[in-house]
């Protein structure tokens, strides 16, 4: 058994705080402060308010956590919405 087993929770980012920290509402109902994990910083993964995330927490301090994964949106990717006006301006490219 490891010295310290980490607990994982899922939640929703409610507020972006200074110094790369986030206020996260967990699915269990608790609200914690989380910071971005090093791999997310290294890979420049941006997190915005309203994103679903996975949090890693120590069993010794249940008020702070580390944001380790940002879940992708359920919205389909691949272009503008169906009722968007056609793109294009006054000038054409050659």
C-alpha positions, -999 to +999 in steps of 0.1 A: +000+000+000+013+034-009+021+060+018-007+083+006-036+071-015-052+100-035-090+103-038-105+113-072-137+133-075-156+149-104-170+184-103-178+216-121-155+247-122-176+276-108-150+304-105-115+312-117-093+325-090-060+343-092-027+323-093-040+295-115-065+283-089-102+274-094-133+271-072-148+237-079-183+224-069-180+186-065-208+163-075-210+153-038-220+189-030-188+202-014-169+233-027-131+232-028-102+252-042-081+234-068-049+242-086-038+230-121-016+199-123+018+202-139+010+181-169-020+204-177+002+234-175+029+218-196+004+209-223-013+243-221-048+229-213-071+258-206-099+255-181-128+279-180-158+284-157-184+258-164-160+230-174-164+195-160-131+184-143-116+155-123-100+164-090-073+145-071-074+151-033-054+139-003-074+122+024-057+145+050-069+178+036-103+177+019-105+215+013-078+216-015-072+195-046-053+192-078-072+195-111-059+166-132-083+163-162-107+185-181-136+166-197-145+175-233-178+192-240-208+172-252-212+197-281-203+183-315-171+197-329-165+205-366-176+239-376-202+266-370-238+258-359-264+251-386-281+285-384-250+306-386-248+331-414-224+322-442-188+334-438-173+357-462-168+394-466-165+420-492-132+407-506-123+374-521-090+355-519-073+346-552 
